[in-house]
């Protein structure tokens, strides 16, 4: 490591950046070792709808791409059905990405509410995933999959808030 840092100081500034990125990247993969055994989602290409949930007052539809003037359209619970109707998308698989800052009870309630909402909109299957801040959904931890766990979402897969 000292040799790499010495090279970086002697004219290889990209090396230091590369080392920092590698350390950060490998470190991020081990932040939650308890999630290593949990089921992961690998059907992103089959999802008709992907929602990034922040709160019932604002969330975004990521798939199909839903933008106005280049910006994601803010959607809320009361206008969701209208926005979804405008998109005219398939109803086979709806995916909701939830954050990590929910208690087990809050997470279970949100999962039930999203399952109900998407079933009411005609979706055959609903999958809720634990988000990690990235746009890619493949590889995210599955919190609930109605094909496997309906009607009771798991509360065992809640982040400990760290």
N, C-alpha and C positions, 0 to 999 in steps of 0.2 A: 504494500500500500504506500509506503514512504517513497518508493521508486516512482510510482505513478504520479504522486503529488509533486515530486521533484521535476518530472517531465512536464507536468502541467505548468509549473512556474517557469520553466525554461523554454517556453514557446509552443506548448501544446494546450492552449486553453480549452479546447474541445474535450480533451481527456478528462479534465476535472468535472466538466458538465456531464459527460457520459458516466463517470463513476457515481456522481450524485444521483443521476436518474436510475441507474441499476440498483443502487442501495435503496432508493425510495420505492422503486417498483417491487423488488423482492420483499421489502418490509411490509408493504401494503397487503400482500397476499397472506401474511401470517398474523394479521391483527386479530382475527377471530378464529383461533384454532378449533373452537367448539363447533363451528359451522362446516368443518371439513367433511363430516359424515352425512350432512343433510342433503336431501335430493335437490338437484339443480335443473333448471329449465333449459331445454335445448330445441324448442320448437318455434323460435322467433319468426322464422320465415312463413309459418302457417297462421300467425296471428292476424286476424282481420282488424282488430282494434287494440291499440296500446295506449293506455292512459297513465300519465305521471301524476300521482295524487299528492297534493300539498295540504289541502283542506277542502271542505265542502264549499267554501266560498271561492276557491280558485284551484283549478287543475288544468292540465294540458292534454290534448289528444296528440300523440306523437305519430300514430299510424292509424289510418292513412294520414299523410302529412296534411296538417291543417293550419295554414298560415294566412294572414292578411297583411299586405304590404311588407312581406318578408319576416313578420313576427308571428310566433305562436299565438293562437287565439285563446284568451283566457275563457274558461268554461266554468260554470258552477252547477250545483245540483239542480237548481230550478230550471236552467235552460239546456241541460245536457241532452234531453230527448230531441229538442229542436235542432241542435247542432249535429247530432248523430244522423238525423233524418236528411240534413243537407249533404252529408258525406256519402250517403247511399252505398254503404259498405256491406260486405257479407256478415253473417251472424253466426259463424261456426265457433270461433275462438276469440274471446275477449280477455285481455291481459291488463291487470292493474298493478302498477309498481308503487308500493308503499314505502315510506321512510322508515327509519330505525328508531325513532324517538317515541314509540307508543308503548304503554304498559300492555301486559298480556290481555287484559280485559278490553282496552281500547282497540287493540289490534284485532281481536276476535269480533268485536262489534263492527269495525270498519269492513272486515272481510264479509261478514253476513250482509251488511248493507250494500256492498258492491255486488255481491252475488245476486241479491234480490233485484237491484236496479238493472243489472245486465240481463237477467232472465226476463224481466218485464219488457225489455227492449228486443227480446227474441233470440238472445244468444244461447247456443246449445251447451257451451262449456265456458267456465270462468276460471282463470288462474290468477292468483295473487302472489306477487313476488316481493322479496325484501330488496329494496333499492340499495345501490352503493355509490350513487352520484354520477354514474356513467350512463350514456345513452343506450348502450348495448344491453339487451335483455337476456340473450343466451348466456348461461352460466350463473345467473342469479339464483339465490335460494328460493325454493318453492315454499310459500307459507300455506297455500291452500290450492287444491285442484279439484274442481267439482266432479271430474271424471273419477277421481280416486277417493275423495274425502267427503263428498256431499252427504248430509247437509251441515255437518259440524266442522268448522275450521279448527286447525290445530293452534293451540296456544303454546306449544312446546318449543316453537321455533322463533321466539321473540328475542331480539337483541337485548343484551343486558344494559344498554345505554352507554357503553364504553366506546 
